[in-house]
Amino acid sequence: KYSEYAVHCRVKRVKDVVKLKLRTQKHLFTFKTDPPTADRLLMNMKCDVIEL
């Protein structure tokens, strides 16, 4: 939902947690998920994905 409005999505992988940081014009949304769920979500992203 937020990826439609996001300028870009930054992905930070830390051990067993993946943080997805979606930047819109006004806000920064952060989602913490497990790696399999994050990979499934990243396949459906409509914004630029930046791996950190």
C-alpha positions, 0 to 999 in steps of 0.5 A: 500500500505505502509503496505506491506513494514511496519515493524509495524503499531502503532494506536493512538486513540485521541477523534474523530481522529485515527492516523496510524503510519506505520514504514518502514525501512527508513521512518515513515508515519502518516495517520490521519483518522476518527474511522470507516475508520481506522477500515476498514484500519486496517482489511487490514493491512499486518503488526503487529498492535500495539495499543497505 
